[in-house]
Amino acid sequence: MRRRFTVPLPGGASLALGHRALVMGVINVTPDSFSDGGRCFDTASAIETGIRMEGEGADLIDIGGESTRPGAAPLDEAEEHRRVLPVIEGLAGRVRVPLSVDTYKASTAEAALQAGAVLVNDVSGLRYEPELAGVVASHGAALVLMHTRGRSRQMYEQASYYDVVAEVQDELRESMAFATTAGVAEECVILDPGLGFAKAGPHSYEALARLDEYADLGRPLLIGPSRKSFLAAALRGSLPASDRDWATAAAVTSAVLSGAHIVRVHAVREMLQVVRVADEIRRYHS
């Protein structure tokens, strides 16, 4: 059985995890998104996408303004605010699903939580700006701690592991300790092993194949395989990110069968079908 969790959210709401896998829709408010080429870069398009995702069945929506693909340059705070805050404000009054902000910056998290977000998705696991934890704690928000090593331009230089699952577990425990020391309640923490981040293709596949071992961390798991380059490593020839949804479906199925609580995807309508069938199969596991 997938362990069940109740993750508190600001305003007295909560996120029920474990009875079924939840689908988190991704909105990249960037001009150079690896997944969609910047289709949601303008505010109106991003808001329209969020509304459509809710209609397609998304359980959460994650909004980010800085590309975190390998090699991406960092974005200054003012520009990140300009990109994401109008989208969060525009969706906060028009959708009922929880909104997440994809940021590692404390100032962006503060502004986003004030604008209507209830969850912060930190790809650095508090290693870029540890003060982010205090912002999350002060709002009583939920916090996703993802595993990575180094910044976007150096992450693959640090993709060296003796046992990728054991080492990622240890480093996620460190991130949890950072968070709880800063006042974040453990019950507010969600963990992400960071497929594709500071991991070569084989590392990501091993992390996905051994996903059930992360249950030892005692927190719900968010998995984000959507359209990532490690998927193409199993296919012949190159395949653009926008054509990797079938490959994503295979990874999503594996994640759900192995106990993922949330899957983070770009194609909500298609992946919702995948998740529901995988969940139904999981019900019959002995």
RAHU-V910180 format. One record per helix or strand of 3 or more residues. SS is the DSSP state (hx for helix, st for strand). FROM is the first residue (numbers start at 1). TO is the last residue. If there is no record, write none. Layout:
SS|FROM|TO  SS|FROM|TO
//
This chain:
st|5|8  hx|10|12  st|14|17  st|22|28  hx|43|56  st|60|64  hx|77|92  st|98|102  hx|106|115  st|119|122  hx|132|139  st|142|146  hx|155|158  hx|164|181  hx|186|188  st|189|192  hx|201|209  hx|211|217  st|221|223  hx|229|232  hx|241|243  hx|245|257  st|262|265  hx|268|283
//
